[in-house]
Amino acid sequence: MAEQVATNITWHEGDVTAEERRANMNQTGCTIWMTGLSASGKSTIAVVLEQVLLQRGKHAYRLDGDNVRMGLNKNLGFSADDRAENIRRIGEVSKLFADAGVICIASFISPYVADRDAARALHDDSNLPFFEVFVNPPLSACEERDPKGLYKKARAGEIKGFTGIDDPYEEPKNPELLLPTHELSVEQATEKILELLEAKGII
């Protein structure tokens, strides 16, 4: 949990209720938190999911791990502390999107259980739906794909602290959905997320 540094500040409550936002957007805001190893398929599925939701007239926004590190989190590296701060910030941002009534698709390796649980707790504290989706092909499948050549570099010692190779990935304990993308097409994986959102009354 980040320490509150600023002093002499007060939360300024607004007049717009969650019910009013839902009625205005014709949907319930939520966060779909997609976690998994690099090259597991998270970003690819997130892109397709965002497009499908927009085609259905839903308001959705995708937060991608690499993209966010080019802006909001450009000052963070890949140490354990920086990874934790990276996910803390994204937890806060995704909560804001969900609170605004948007379906937020957060696609991040987010390797540590404690960090993902903290993001969930932020949503729980505000009564906002949070769905952890574990994109879980085996490491061998991710290495075989390796579209950015990162596993090859990690195996050669050119990248240190690479998740799944010399840095741990802690699997979710009770995710809302498992996506074994070595067995599912992108379309099938996307449909499973849509089915989850329908079952939970989001869309």
Rosetta constraint file for C-alpha pairs under 8 A:
AtomPair CA 1 CA 118 HARMONIC 7.85 0.50
AtomPair CA 16 CA 20 HARMONIC 6.37 0.50
AtomPair CA 16 CA 21 HARMONIC 7.19 0.50
AtomPair CA 17 CA 21 HARMONIC 6.46 0.50
AtomPair CA 18 CA 22 HARMONIC 6.21 0.50
AtomPair CA 18 CA 99 HARMONIC 7.39 0.50
AtomPair CA 19 CA 23 HARMONIC 6.21 0.50
AtomPair CA 20 CA 24 HARMONIC 6.06 0.50
AtomPair CA 21 CA 25 HARMONIC 6.02 0.50
AtomPair CA 21 CA 100 HARMONIC 6.82 0.50
AtomPair CA 21 CA 101 HARMONIC 6.01 0.50
AtomPair CA 22 CA 26 HARMONIC 5.52 0.50
AtomPair CA 22 CA 27 HARMONIC 5.32 0.50
AtomPair CA 22 CA 28 HARMONIC 5.41 0.50
AtomPair CA 22 CA 29 HARMONIC 7.45 0.50
AtomPair CA 22 CA 101 HARMONIC 6.14 0.50
AtomPair CA 23 CA 27 HARMONIC 7.13 0.50
AtomPair CA 25 CA 59 HARMONIC 7.52 0.50
AtomPair CA 25 CA 101 HARMONIC 6.40 0.50
AtomPair CA 25 CA 102 HARMONIC 7.97 0.50
AtomPair CA 27 CA 58 HARMONIC 7.24 0.50
AtomPair CA 27 CA 101 HARMONIC 6.81 0.50
AtomPair CA 27 CA 102 HARMONIC 7.93 0.50
AtomPair CA 27 CA 202 HARMONIC 6.17 0.50
AtomPair CA 27 CA 203 HARMONIC 6.20 0.50
AtomPair CA 28 CA 98 HARMONIC 7.96 0.50
AtomPair CA 28 CA 101 HARMONIC 5.61 0.50
AtomPair CA 28 CA 102 HARMONIC 7.28 0.50
AtomPair CA 28 CA 103 HARMONIC 7.53 0.50
AtomPair CA 28 CA 201 HARMONIC 7.83 0.50
AtomPair CA 28 CA 202 HARMONIC 5.19 0.50
AtomPair CA 28 CA 203 HARMONIC 7.40 0.50
AtomPair CA 29 CA 97 HARMONIC 7.32 0.50
AtomPair CA 29 CA 98 HARMONIC 4.28 0.50
AtomPair CA 29 CA 99 HARMONIC 6.13 0.50
AtomPair CA 29 CA 100 HARMONIC 6.69 0.50
AtomPair CA 29 CA 101 HARMONIC 3.74 0.50
AtomPair CA 29 CA 102 HARMONIC 4.55 0.50
AtomPair CA 29 CA 103 HARMONIC 5.03 0.50
AtomPair CA 29 CA 104 HARMONIC 7.53 0.50
AtomPair CA 29 CA 128 HARMONIC 7.25 0.50
AtomPair CA 29 CA 129 HARMONIC 7.32 0.50
AtomPair CA 29 CA 202 HARMONIC 7.28 0.50
AtomPair CA 30 CA 95 HARMONIC 7.84 0.50
AtomPair CA 30 CA 97 HARMONIC 7.78 0.50
AtomPair CA 30 CA 98 HARMONIC 4.51 0.50
AtomPair CA 30 CA 99 HARMONIC 7.55 0.50
AtomPair CA 30 CA 101 HARMONIC 7.20 0.50
AtomPair CA 30 CA 102 HARMONIC 6.62 0.50
AtomPair CA 30 CA 103 HARMONIC 5.02 0.50
AtomPair CA 30 CA 104 HARMONIC 6.12 0.50
AtomPair CA 30 CA 128 HARMONIC 6.06 0.50
AtomPair CA 30 CA 129 HARMONIC 4.79 0.50
AtomPair CA 30 CA 130 HARMONIC 5.84 0.50
AtomPair CA 30 CA 131 HARMONIC 7.84 0.50
AtomPair CA 30 CA 202 HARMONIC 7.60 0.50
AtomPair CA 31 CA 94 HARMONIC 6.30 0.50
AtomPair CA 31 CA 95 HARMONIC 7.16 0.50
AtomPair CA 31 CA 97 HARMONIC 7.98 0.50
AtomPair CA 31 CA 98 HARMONIC 5.99 0.50
AtomPair CA 31 CA 103 HARMONIC 5.97 0.50
AtomPair CA 31 CA 104 HARMONIC 4.67 0.50
AtomPair CA 31 CA 105 HARMONIC 5.96 0.50
AtomPair CA 31 CA 106 HARMONIC 6.97 0.50
AtomPair CA 31 CA 129 HARMONIC 6.43 0.50
AtomPair CA 31 CA 130 HARMONIC 4.89 0.50
AtomPair CA 31 CA 131 HARMONIC 6.23 0.50
AtomPair CA 32 CA 103 HARMONIC 7.43 0.50
AtomPair CA 32 CA 104 HARMONIC 6.09 0.50
AtomPair CA 32 CA 105 HARMONIC 4.87 0.50
AtomPair CA 32 CA 106 HARMONIC 6.03 0.50
AtomPair CA 32 CA 130 HARMONIC 6.14 0.50
AtomPair CA 32 CA 131 HARMONIC 4.90 0.50
AtomPair CA 32 CA 132 HARMONIC 6.18 0.50
AtomPair CA 32 CA 133 HARMONIC 6.89 0.50
AtomPair CA 33 CA 105 HARMONIC 6.27 0.50
AtomPair CA 33 CA 106 HARMONIC 4.87 0.50
AtomPair CA 33 CA 107 HARMONIC 6.30 0.50
AtomPair CA 33 CA 108 HARMONIC 7.62 0.50
AtomPair CA 33 CA 130 HARMONIC 7.18 0.50
AtomPair CA 33 CA 131 HARMONIC 5.90 0.50
AtomPair CA 33 CA 132 HARMONIC 4.79 0.50
AtomPair CA 33 CA 133 HARMONIC 5.84 0.50
AtomPair CA 34 CA 42 HARMONIC 6.20 0.50
AtomPair CA 34 CA 105 HARMONIC 7.36 0.50
AtomPair CA 34 CA 106 HARMONIC 5.90 0.50
AtomPair CA 34 CA 107 HARMONIC 4.79 0.50
AtomPair CA 34 CA 108 HARMONIC 6.24 0.50
AtomPair CA 34 CA 109 HARMONIC 7.73 0.50
AtomPair CA 34 CA 132 HARMONIC 6.16 0.50
AtomPair CA 34 CA 133 HARMONIC 4.74 0.50
AtomPair CA 34 CA 134 HARMONIC 6.02 0.50
AtomPair CA 34 CA 135 HARMONIC 6.71 0.50
AtomPair CA 35 CA 42 HARMONIC 7.05 0.50
AtomPair CA 35 CA 107 HARMONIC 6.40 0.50
AtomPair CA 35 CA 108 HARMONIC 5.46 0.50
AtomPair CA 35 CA 109 HARMONIC 4.96 0.50
AtomPair CA 35 CA 110 HARMONIC 5.96 0.50
AtomPair CA 35 CA 111 HARMONIC 7.53 0.50
AtomPair CA 35 CA 132 HARMONIC 7.36 0.50
AtomPair CA 35 CA 133 HARMONIC 6.24 0.50
AtomPair CA 35 CA 134 HARMONIC 5.17 0.50
AtomPair CA 35 CA 135 HARMONIC 6.02 0.50
AtomPair CA 36 CA 40 HARMONIC 6.11 0.50
AtomPair CA 36 CA 42 HARMONIC 7.03 0.50
AtomPair CA 36 CA 108 HARMONIC 7.34 0.50
AtomPair CA 36 CA 109 HARMONIC 5.02 0.50
AtomPair CA 36 CA 110 HARMONIC 7.35 0.50
AtomPair CA 36 CA 111 HARMONIC 7.35 0.50
AtomPair CA 36 CA 134 HARMONIC 5.87 0.50
AtomPair CA 36 CA 135 HARMONIC 5.03 0.50
AtomPair CA 36 CA 136 HARMONIC 5.98 0.50
AtomPair CA 36 CA 171 HARMONIC 7.99 0.50
AtomPair CA 37 CA 109 HARMONIC 5.63 0.50
AtomPair CA 37 CA 111 HARMONIC 7.84 0.50
AtomPair CA 37 CA 135 HARMONIC 7.75 0.50
AtomPair CA 37 CA 136 HARMONIC 7.51 0.50
AtomPair CA 37 CA 139 HARMONIC 7.48 0.50
AtomPair CA 37 CA 142 HARMONIC 7.33 0.50
AtomPair CA 37 CA 163 HARMONIC 6.95 0.50
AtomPair CA 37 CA 164 HARMONIC 6.88 0.50
AtomPair CA 37 CA 169 HARMONIC 7.41 0.50
AtomPair CA 38 CA 109 HARMONIC 6.50 0.50
AtomPair CA 38 CA 142 HARMONIC 6.86 0.50
AtomPair CA 38 CA 146 HARMONIC 8.00 0.50
AtomPair CA 38 CA 163 HARMONIC 7.61 0.50
AtomPair CA 39 CA 142 HARMONIC 5.03 0.50
AtomPair CA 39 CA 143 HARMONIC 7.48 0.50
AtomPair CA 39 CA 145 HARMONIC 6.51 0.50
AtomPair CA 39 CA 146 HARMONIC 5.87 0.50
AtomPair CA 39 CA 147 HARMONIC 6.96 0.50
AtomPair CA 40 CA 135 HARMONIC 6.19 0.50
AtomPair CA 40 CA 136 HARMONIC 6.63 0.50
AtomPair CA 40 CA 137 HARMONIC 6.06 0.50
AtomPair CA 40 CA 141 HARMONIC 7.80 0.50
AtomPair CA 40 CA 142 HARMONIC 5.48 0.50
AtomPair CA 40 CA 181 HARMONIC 6.93 0.50
AtomPair CA 41 CA 45 HARMONIC 6.15 0.50
AtomPair CA 41 CA 135 HARMONIC 7.00 0.50
AtomPair CA 41 CA 181 HARMONIC 6.80 0.50
AtomPair CA 41 CA 186 HARMONIC 7.95 0.50
AtomPair CA 42 CA 46 HARMONIC 6.06 0.50
AtomPair CA 42 CA 107 HARMONIC 5.88 0.50
AtomPair CA 42 CA 108 HARMONIC 7.60 0.50
AtomPair CA 42 CA 135 HARMONIC 6.41 0.50
AtomPair CA 43 CA 47 HARMONIC 6.18 0.50
AtomPair CA 43 CA 64 HARMONIC 6.77 0.50
AtomPair CA 43 CA 107 HARMONIC 5.96 0.50
AtomPair CA 44 CA 48 HARMONIC 6.59 0.50
AtomPair CA 44 CA 186 HARMONIC 7.36 0.50
AtomPair CA 45 CA 49 HARMONIC 5.97 0.50
AtomPair CA 45 CA 186 HARMONIC 5.80 0.50
AtomPair CA 45 CA 187 HARMONIC 7.89 0.50
AtomPair CA 45 CA 189 HARMONIC 7.05 0.50
AtomPair CA 45 CA 190 HARMONIC 6.13 0.50
AtomPair CA 46 CA 50 HARMONIC 6.05 0.50
AtomPair CA 46 CA 62 HARMONIC 6.83 0.50
AtomPair CA 46 CA 105 HARMONIC 6.53 0.50
AtomPair CA 46 CA 106 HARMONIC 7.95 0.50
AtomPair CA 46 CA 107 HARMONIC 6.78 0.50
AtomPair CA 47 CA 51 HARMONIC 6.42 0.50
AtomPair CA 47 CA 62 HARMONIC 7.32 0.50
AtomPair CA 48 CA 52 HARMONIC 6.19 0.50
AtomPair CA 48 CA 186 HARMONIC 7.86 0.50
AtomPair CA 48 CA 187 HARMONIC 7.92 0.50
AtomPair CA 48 CA 190 HARMONIC 7.08 0.50
AtomPair CA 49 CA 53 HARMONIC 6.14 0.50
AtomPair CA 49 CA 190 HARMONIC 5.74 0.50
AtomPair CA 50 CA 54 HARMONIC 6.27 0.50
AtomPair CA 50 CA 60 HARMONIC 5.91 0.50
AtomPair CA 50 CA 61 HARMONIC 6.59 0.50
AtomPair CA 50 CA 62 HARMONIC 6.57 0.50
AtomPair CA 50 CA 105 HARMONIC 7.45 0.50
AtomPair CA 51 CA 55 HARMONIC 6.15 0.50
AtomPair CA 52 CA 56 HARMONIC 6.29 0.50
AtomPair CA 53 CA 57 HARMONIC 6.53 0.50
AtomPair CA 53 CA 58 HARMONIC 5.22 0.50
AtomPair CA 53 CA 59 HARMONIC 7.08 0.50
AtomPair CA 53 CA 60 HARMONIC 6.54 0.50
AtomPair CA 54 CA 58 HARMONIC 5.00 0.50
AtomPair CA 54 CA 59 HARMONIC 6.10 0.50
AtomPair CA 54 CA 60 HARMONIC 6.54 0.50
AtomPair CA 58 CA 103 HARMONIC 7.90 0.50
AtomPair CA 58 CA 203 HARMONIC 7.81 0.50
AtomPair CA 59 CA 101 HARMONIC 7.88 0.50
AtomPair CA 59 CA 102 HARMONIC 5.37 0.50
AtomPair CA 59 CA 103 HARMONIC 6.20 0.50
AtomPair CA 60 CA 102 HARMONIC 5.42 0.50
AtomPair CA 60 CA 103 HARMONIC 4.49 0.50
AtomPair CA 60 CA 104 HARMONIC 5.75 0.50
AtomPair CA 60 CA 105 HARMONIC 7.29 0.50
AtomPair CA 61 CA 102 HARMONIC 6.98 0.50
AtomPair CA 61 CA 103 HARMONIC 6.39 0.50
AtomPair CA 61 CA 104 HARMONIC 5.08 0.50
AtomPair CA 61 CA 105 HARMONIC 6.10 0.50
AtomPair CA 62 CA 104 HARMONIC 5.96 0.50
AtomPair CA 62 CA 105 HARMONIC 4.63 0.50
AtomPair CA 62 CA 106 HARMONIC 6.04 0.50
AtomPair CA 62 CA 107 HARMONIC 7.52 0.50
AtomPair CA 63 CA 67 HARMONIC 7.39 0.50
AtomPair CA 63 CA 68 HARMONIC 6.88 0.50
AtomPair CA 63 CA 104 HARMONIC 7.31 0.50
AtomPair CA 63 CA 105 HARMONIC 5.99 0.50
AtomPair CA 63 CA 106 HARMONIC 4.76 0.50
AtomPair CA 63 CA 107 HARMONIC 6.09 0.50
AtomPair CA 64 CA 68 HARMONIC 6.03 0.50
AtomPair CA 64 CA 106 HARMONIC 6.23 0.50
AtomPair CA 64 CA 107 HARMONIC 4.99 0.50
AtomPair CA 64 CA 108 HARMONIC 6.41 0.50
AtomPair CA 65 CA 69 HARMONIC 6.43 0.50
AtomPair CA 65 CA 106 HARMONIC 7.96 0.50
AtomPair CA 65 CA 107 HARMONIC 6.06 0.50
AtomPair CA 65 CA 108 HARMONIC 4.91 0.50
AtomPair CA 65 CA 109 HARMONIC 7.41 0.50
AtomPair CA 66 CA 70 HARMONIC 6.65 0.50
AtomPair CA 67 CA 71 HARMONIC 7.10 0.50
AtomPair CA 68 CA 72 HARMONIC 5.65 0.50
AtomPair CA 68 CA 73 HARMONIC 5.85 0.50
AtomPair CA 68 CA 74 HARMONIC 7.39 0.50
AtomPair CA 69 CA 73 HARMONIC 4.48 0.50
AtomPair CA 69 CA 74 HARMONIC 4.58 0.50
AtomPair CA 69 CA 75 HARMONIC 7.76 0.50
AtomPair CA 69 CA 76 HARMONIC 7.31 0.50
AtomPair CA 70 CA 74 HARMONIC 4.97 0.50
AtomPair CA 73 CA 86 HARMONIC 6.41 0.50
AtomPair CA 76 CA 82 HARMONIC 5.42 0.50
AtomPair CA 76 CA 83 HARMONIC 7.59 0.50
AtomPair CA 76 CA 85 HARMONIC 7.87 0.50
AtomPair CA 76 CA 86 HARMONIC 6.91 0.50
AtomPair CA 77 CA 82 HARMONIC 5.63 0.50
AtomPair CA 77 CA 83 HARMONIC 7.19 0.50
AtomPair CA 78 CA 82 HARMONIC 5.67 0.50
AtomPair CA 78 CA 83 HARMONIC 5.53 0.50
AtomPair CA 78 CA 161 HARMONIC 7.29 0.50
AtomPair CA 79 CA 83 HARMONIC 6.01 0.50
AtomPair CA 79 CA 161 HARMONIC 7.60 0.50
AtomPair CA 80 CA 84 HARMONIC 6.20 0.50
AtomPair CA 81 CA 85 HARMONIC 6.26 0.50
AtomPair CA 82 CA 86 HARMONIC 5.95 0.50
AtomPair CA 83 CA 87 HARMONIC 6.32 0.50
AtomPair CA 83 CA 110 HARMONIC 7.53 0.50
AtomPair CA 84 CA 88 HARMONIC 6.07 0.50
AtomPair CA 84 CA 115 HARMONIC 6.06 0.50
AtomPair CA 85 CA 89 HARMONIC 6.13 0.50
AtomPair CA 86 CA 90 HARMONIC 6.40 0.50
AtomPair CA 87 CA 91 HARMONIC 5.92 0.50
AtomPair CA 87 CA 110 HARMONIC 6.60 0.50
AtomPair CA 87 CA 115 HARMONIC 6.39 0.50
AtomPair CA 87 CA 116 HARMONIC 7.44 0.50
AtomPair CA 87 CA 119 HARMONIC 7.50 0.50
AtomPair CA 88 CA 92 HARMONIC 6.40 0.50
AtomPair CA 88 CA 115 HARMONIC 6.91 0.50
AtomPair CA 88 CA 118 HARMONIC 7.47 0.50
AtomPair CA 88 CA 119 HARMONIC 6.68 0.50
AtomPair CA 89 CA 93 HARMONIC 6.23 0.50
AtomPair CA 90 CA 94 HARMONIC 5.86 0.50
AtomPair CA 90 CA 106 HARMONIC 7.88 0.50
AtomPair CA 90 CA 119 HARMONIC 7.95 0.50
AtomPair CA 91 CA 95 HARMONIC 6.12 0.50
AtomPair CA 91 CA 118 HARMONIC 7.70 0.50
AtomPair CA 91 CA 119 HARMONIC 4.55 0.50
AtomPair CA 91 CA 120 HARMONIC 7.69 0.50
AtomPair CA 91 CA 122 HARMONIC 7.10 0.50
AtomPair CA 92 CA 96 HARMONIC 6.41 0.50
AtomPair CA 92 CA 119 HARMONIC 7.33 0.50
AtomPair CA 92 CA 122 HARMONIC 7.24 0.50
AtomPair CA 93 CA 97 HARMONIC 6.46 0.50
AtomPair CA 94 CA 98 HARMONIC 6.15 0.50
AtomPair CA 94 CA 104 HARMONIC 6.05 0.50
AtomPair CA 94 CA 106 HARMONIC 7.13 0.50
AtomPair CA 95 CA 99 HARMONIC 5.96 0.50
AtomPair CA 95 CA 122 HARMONIC 7.06 0.50
AtomPair CA 95 CA 123 HARMONIC 5.97 0.50
AtomPair CA 95 CA 128 HARMONIC 7.54 0.50
AtomPair CA 96 CA 100 HARMONIC 6.16 0.50
AtomPair CA 97 CA 101 HARMONIC 6.58 0.50
AtomPair CA 97 CA 102 HARMONIC 5.35 0.50
AtomPair CA 97 CA 103 HARMONIC 7.20 0.50
AtomPair CA 97 CA 104 HARMONIC 6.09 0.50
AtomPair CA 98 CA 102 HARMONIC 5.08 0.50
AtomPair CA 98 CA 103 HARMONIC 6.06 0.50
AtomPair CA 98 CA 104 HARMONIC 6.18 0.50
AtomPair CA 98 CA 128 HARMONIC 6.73 0.50
AtomPair CA 98 CA 129 HARMONIC 7.88 0.50
AtomPair CA 99 CA 128 HARMONIC 6.88 0.50
AtomPair CA 110 CA 115 HARMONIC 7.22 0.50
AtomPair CA 110 CA 116 HARMONIC 6.73 0.50
AtomPair CA 111 CA 163 HARMONIC 7.25 0.50
AtomPair CA 111 CA 168 HARMONIC 6.96 0.50
AtomPair CA 111 CA 169 HARMONIC 4.56 0.50
AtomPair CA 111 CA 170 HARMONIC 5.59 0.50
AtomPair CA 111 CA 171 HARMONIC 7.56 0.50
AtomPair CA 112 CA 116 HARMONIC 6.57 0.50
AtomPair CA 112 CA 169 HARMONIC 6.43 0.50
AtomPair CA 112 CA 170 HARMONIC 5.34 0.50
AtomPair CA 112 CA 171 HARMONIC 7.91 0.50
AtomPair CA 113 CA 117 HARMONIC 5.97 0.50
AtomPair CA 113 CA 170 HARMONIC 5.92 0.50
AtomPair CA 113 CA 171 HARMONIC 7.16 0.50
AtomPair CA 113 CA 172 HARMONIC 6.43 0.50
AtomPair CA 114 CA 118 HARMONIC 6.10 0.50
AtomPair CA 115 CA 119 HARMONIC 6.42 0.50
AtomPair CA 116 CA 120 HARMONIC 6.32 0.50
AtomPair CA 117 CA 121 HARMONIC 6.10 0.50
AtomPair CA 118 CA 122 HARMONIC 6.32 0.50
AtomPair CA 119 CA 123 HARMONIC 6.74 0.50
AtomPair CA 120 CA 124 HARMONIC 6.15 0.50
AtomPair CA 120 CA 130 HARMONIC 6.09 0.50
AtomPair CA 121 CA 125 HARMONIC 5.96 0.50
AtomPair CA 122 CA 126 HARMONIC 6.69 0.50
AtomPair CA 123 CA 127 HARMONIC 6.06 0.50
AtomPair CA 123 CA 128 HARMONIC 4.82 0.50
AtomPair CA 123 CA 129 HARMONIC 6.57 0.50
AtomPair CA 123 CA 130 HARMONIC 6.38 0.50
AtomPair CA 124 CA 128 HARMONIC 5.82 0.50
AtomPair CA 124 CA 129 HARMONIC 7.20 0.50
AtomPair CA 124 CA 130 HARMONIC 7.63 0.50
AtomPair CA 131 CA 175 HARMONIC 7.33 0.50
AtomPair CA 131 CA 176 HARMONIC 5.73 0.50
AtomPair CA 131 CA 177 HARMONIC 7.80 0.50
AtomPair CA 132 CA 175 HARMONIC 4.98 0.50
AtomPair CA 132 CA 176 HARMONIC 5.41 0.50
AtomPair CA 132 CA 177 HARMONIC 6.69 0.50
AtomPair CA 133 CA 175 HARMONIC 5.86 0.50
AtomPair CA 133 CA 176 HARMONIC 6.00 0.50
AtomPair CA 133 CA 177 HARMONIC 4.79 0.50
AtomPair CA 133 CA 178 HARMONIC 5.92 0.50
AtomPair CA 133 CA 179 HARMONIC 7.21 0.50
AtomPair CA 134 CA 171 HARMONIC 7.92 0.50
AtomPair CA 134 CA 172 HARMONIC 6.86 0.50
AtomPair CA 134 CA 175 HARMONIC 6.31 0.50
AtomPair CA 134 CA 177 HARMONIC 6.23 0.50
AtomPair CA 134 CA 178 HARMONIC 4.92 0.50
AtomPair CA 134 CA 179 HARMONIC 6.09 0.50
AtomPair CA 135 CA 178 HARMONIC 6.06 0.50
AtomPair CA 135 CA 179 HARMONIC 4.64 0.50
AtomPair CA 135 CA 180 HARMONIC 6.07 0.50
AtomPair CA 135 CA 181 HARMONIC 6.69 0.50
AtomPair CA 136 CA 178 HARMONIC 6.73 0.50
AtomPair CA 136 CA 179 HARMONIC 5.81 0.50
AtomPair CA 136 CA 180 HARMONIC 4.91 0.50
AtomPair CA 136 CA 181 HARMONIC 6.65 0.50
AtomPair CA 137 CA 141 HARMONIC 6.21 0.50
AtomPair CA 137 CA 142 HARMONIC 6.92 0.50
AtomPair CA 137 CA 179 HARMONIC 7.64 0.50
AtomPair CA 137 CA 180 HARMONIC 4.88 0.50
AtomPair CA 137 CA 181 HARMONIC 5.39 0.50
AtomPair CA 137 CA 182 HARMONIC 5.29 0.50
AtomPair CA 138 CA 142 HARMONIC 6.69 0.50
AtomPair CA 138 CA 182 HARMONIC 7.69 0.50
AtomPair CA 139 CA 143 HARMONIC 6.15 0.50
AtomPair CA 139 CA 164 HARMONIC 7.19 0.50
AtomPair CA 140 CA 144 HARMONIC 6.11 0.50
AtomPair CA 141 CA 145 HARMONIC 6.33 0.50
AtomPair CA 141 CA 182 HARMONIC 6.64 0.50
AtomPair CA 142 CA 146 HARMONIC 5.98 0.50
AtomPair CA 143 CA 151 HARMONIC 5.91 0.50
AtomPair CA 143 CA 152 HARMONIC 7.78 0.50
AtomPair CA 146 CA 150 HARMONIC 6.45 0.50
AtomPair CA 146 CA 151 HARMONIC 6.23 0.50
AtomPair CA 146 CA 152 HARMONIC 7.68 0.50
AtomPair CA 149 CA 153 HARMONIC 6.46 0.50
AtomPair CA 150 CA 154 HARMONIC 6.05 0.50
AtomPair CA 150 CA 159 HARMONIC 7.67 0.50
AtomPair CA 151 CA 155 HARMONIC 5.99 0.50
AtomPair CA 151 CA 165 HARMONIC 7.86 0.50
AtomPair CA 152 CA 156 HARMONIC 6.22 0.50
AtomPair CA 153 CA 157 HARMONIC 6.26 0.50
AtomPair CA 153 CA 158 HARMONIC 5.00 0.50
AtomPair CA 153 CA 159 HARMONIC 5.81 0.50
AtomPair CA 154 CA 158 HARMONIC 5.55 0.50
AtomPair CA 154 CA 159 HARMONIC 4.61 0.50
AtomPair CA 154 CA 160 HARMONIC 6.53 0.50
AtomPair CA 154 CA 162 HARMONIC 6.36 0.50
AtomPair CA 154 CA 165 HARMONIC 6.97 0.50
AtomPair CA 155 CA 159 HARMONIC 7.99 0.50
AtomPair CA 155 CA 165 HARMONIC 7.35 0.50
AtomPair CA 160 CA 166 HARMONIC 7.02 0.50
AtomPair CA 161 CA 165 HARMONIC 7.58 0.50
AtomPair CA 161 CA 166 HARMONIC 5.35 0.50
AtomPair CA 161 CA 167 HARMONIC 4.94 0.50
AtomPair CA 162 CA 166 HARMONIC 5.61 0.50
AtomPair CA 162 CA 167 HARMONIC 5.37 0.50
AtomPair CA 163 CA 167 HARMONIC 4.54 0.50
AtomPair CA 163 CA 168 HARMONIC 5.59 0.50
AtomPair CA 163 CA 169 HARMONIC 6.00 0.50
AtomPair CA 164 CA 168 HARMONIC 5.58 0.50
AtomPair CA 164 CA 169 HARMONIC 5.82 0.50
AtomPair CA 177 CA 193 HARMONIC 7.68 0.50
AtomPair CA 177 CA 196 HARMONIC 7.82 0.50
AtomPair CA 179 CA 184 HARMONIC 7.43 0.50
AtomPair CA 179 CA 189 HARMONIC 6.26 0.50
AtomPair CA 180 CA 184 HARMONIC 6.31 0.50
AtomPair CA 181 CA 185 HARMONIC 6.61 0.50
AtomPair CA 181 CA 186 HARMONIC 7.53 0.50
AtomPair CA 181 CA 189 HARMONIC 7.15 0.50
AtomPair CA 184 CA 188 HARMONIC 5.73 0.50
AtomPair CA 184 CA 189 HARMONIC 5.98 0.50
AtomPair CA 185 CA 189 HARMONIC 6.18 0.50
AtomPair CA 186 CA 190 HARMONIC 6.09 0.50
AtomPair CA 187 CA 191 HARMONIC 6.16 0.50
AtomPair CA 188 CA 192 HARMONIC 6.35 0.50
AtomPair CA 189 CA 193 HARMONIC 6.63 0.50
AtomPair CA 190 CA 194 HARMONIC 6.34 0.50
AtomPair CA 191 CA 195 HARMONIC 6.10 0.50
AtomPair CA 192 CA 196 HARMONIC 6.30 0.50
AtomPair CA 193 CA 197 HARMONIC 6.29 0.50
AtomPair CA 194 CA 198 HARMONIC 6.15 0.50
AtomPair CA 195 CA 199 HARMONIC 6.07 0.50
AtomPair CA 196 CA 200 HARMONIC 6.18 0.50
AtomPair CA 197 CA 201 HARMONIC 6.21 0.50
AtomPair CA 197 CA 202 HARMONIC 5.08 0.50
AtomPair CA 197 CA 203 HARMONIC 5.87 0.50
AtomPair CA 198 CA 202 HARMONIC 5.86 0.50
AtomPair CA 198 CA 203 HARMONIC 5.17 0.50
